[in-house]
């Protein structure tokens, strides 16, 4: 199952995401939550301390490659399990969380 939550700023996306992932994980299912917000707060919403920060998954995990037909595709440079193992954090209730991106400074996004 894959669930994506989107909406305008301030609509509660992070709170809903954190609550939903923890409830699903409490039922014994494996949950990988990915925070794709440029100002990531899902780690704290999942119950990890305010001083806990995840290393953002670098853009280098995806490469553009051209196939034999000349079509450009985006492909992972590592397996999903390697990416999760390297950048994932364990949160309460068995949720694993990844920070998909961060904007380091204005104009960097």
C-alpha positions as CSV (number, residue, x, y, z in Angstrom):
1,X,0.0,0.0,0.0
2,X,1.2,3.5,-0.8
3,X,-0.4,6.6,0.6
4,X,0.6,10.2,-0.4
5,X,-0.7,13.2,1.5
6,X,-0.6,16.6,-0.1
7,X,-2.4,19.9,0.3
8,X,-1.8,23.6,1.0
9,X,0.5,24.9,3.7
10,X,-0.9,24.7,7.2
11,X,-3.6,22.2,6.4
12,X,-2.2,19.5,8.8
13,X,-0.4,17.2,6.3
14,X,2.5,16.4,8.7
15,X,0.2,15.7,11.7
16,X,-2.1,13.5,9.6
17,X,0.9,11.7,8.1
18,X,2.5,11.0,11.5
19,X,-0.8,9.8,13.0
20,X,-1.6,7.6,10.1
21,X,1.8,6.0,9.9
22,X,1.9,5.2,13.6
23,X,-1.5,3.7,13.6
24,X,-0.7,1.5,10.6
25,X,2.6,0.4,12.2
26,X,0.8,-0.4,15.4
27,X,-1.1,-3.0,13.4
28,X,2.1,-4.8,12.7
29,X,2.7,-3.5,9.1
30,X,6.0,-2.2,7.9
31,X,5.9,1.5,7.4
32,X,8.3,3.8,5.6
33,X,7.4,7.5,5.9
34,X,9.1,9.9,3.5
35,X,9.1,13.6,4.4
36,X,9.4,15.4,1.1
37,X,8.7,18.9,2.5
38,X,11.5,21.4,2.1
39,X,11.0,22.3,5.7
40,X,10.8,18.7,7.1
41,X,9.1,18.2,10.5
42,X,7.8,14.7,10.2
43,X,10.6,13.3,12.4
44,X,9.4,15.4,15.4
45,X,5.7,14.7,14.6
46,X,6.5,11.0,14.8
47,X,7.8,11.5,18.3
48,X,11.5,11.8,17.9
49,X,13.1,14.5,20.0
50,X,13.5,18.1,18.8
51,X,17.3,17.6,18.6
52,X,17.0,14.6,16.3
53,X,17.8,15.2,12.7
54,X,18.1,12.9,9.8
55,X,20.6,13.1,7.0
56,X,18.6,14.0,3.9
57,X,18.7,11.6,1.1
58,X,21.0,13.2,-1.4
59,X,20.0,13.8,-5.0
60,X,22.8,11.5,-6.1
61,X,20.7,8.5,-5.3
62,X,18.9,9.2,-8.6
63,X,20.6,9.4,-12.0
64,X,19.2,10.3,-15.4
65,X,20.0,7.5,-17.9
66,X,19.1,7.2,-21.5
67,X,17.8,3.8,-22.7
68,X,18.4,2.2,-26.1
69,X,15.4,3.9,-27.5
70,X,16.8,7.3,-26.5
71,X,14.2,7.8,-23.7
72,X,15.5,9.4,-20.6
73,X,14.7,7.7,-17.3
74,X,15.4,8.4,-13.7
75,X,17.0,5.3,-11.9
76,X,18.2,4.7,-8.4
77,X,21.9,4.3,-7.9
78,X,21.4,2.1,-4.9
79,X,18.6,-0.3,-3.9
80,X,15.7,1.0,-1.8
81,X,16.9,-1.2,1.1
82,X,20.4,0.3,0.9
83,X,18.9,3.9,0.9
84,X,16.7,3.1,3.8
85,X,19.5,1.5,5.7
86,X,21.8,4.4,5.1
87,X,19.4,7.4,5.6
88,X,16.4,5.9,7.5
89,X,15.7,6.7,11.2
90,X,13.7,4.4,13.5
91,X,10.8,6.3,15.0
92,X,8.3,5.1,17.7
93,X,5.9,2.3,16.9
94,X,8.3,0.8,14.3
95,X,8.0,3.5,11.7
96,X,11.0,4.2,9.6
97,X,11.3,7.7,8.3
98,X,13.4,9.3,5.5
99,X,13.9,13.0,4.8
100,X,13.6,13.3,1.1
101,X,15.0,16.7,0.6
102,X,16.1,19.9,2.4
103,X,16.6,23.4,1.2
104,X,19.8,24.6,2.7
105,X,19.5,28.2,1.8
106,X,17.4,30.5,-0.4
107,X,17.7,29.7,-4.1
108,X,19.0,26.2,-3.4
109,X,15.7,24.3,-3.9
